[in-house]
């Protein structure tokens, strides 16, 4: 599965979740402000995967065409993406998956390659449904424990394969034990330290390493920020100061300078994934759900 020059590290797969909220504030205003980001992606040919909600696709939101025009691989991130009451790892989210897939097929004429569950809440029933619909991979797992929500801390921290159904899983990477490679954390650490941690992780063993983020990690929206709880607002403001779009550009530059290859998850999932370690859904049921 290895691609690129022999000396290269990675690949690192950069991903974004595109949804109708900013942090926990419901607004898509930020999507009108991201053209500098899309211009930068195109100009520098940076592979990027965006998991977009079915609702935005069904509404013909211009973001979908803009992402496609910038060369971004558009995949599915549920449908409504309600932050509250999304259920647990024991629930089926068939309605979210089916409606999202329907909107996607209507727009693109094919089933998405990849799926990321809203809030990382994916169930065994959901994985079976994704495989039966023809998805090529899932990227919903955060290999950490989120109290009352899920516990994937005992699962592989690198790509693996759900068995029966056969579906590759690309978990979000870890910057350090219990710290996922999310842009919220990367922003707080700053690009220099984050690049060192990611490079160290991909140097240990060749595995695709997934980074996850949101547009609210890249661009500020003071109106939306004002509606967030003070603690969360403080974290985002601090993160914008030490990271944001400028920090993200710097992170990508540092990774590339260090010989790290960037790739889209779909490119890897379309290769031979049979060699990935297998994890049974029975293990999922007994170990991941609280
Ligand atoms: Zn989301």
Boltz pocket constraint, residues with backbone or C-beta under 6 A from the ligand:
constraints:
  - pocket:
      binder: B
      contacts: [[A, 17], [A, 19], [A, 77], [A, 81], [A, 117], [A, 118], [A, 119]]
      max_distance: 6.0
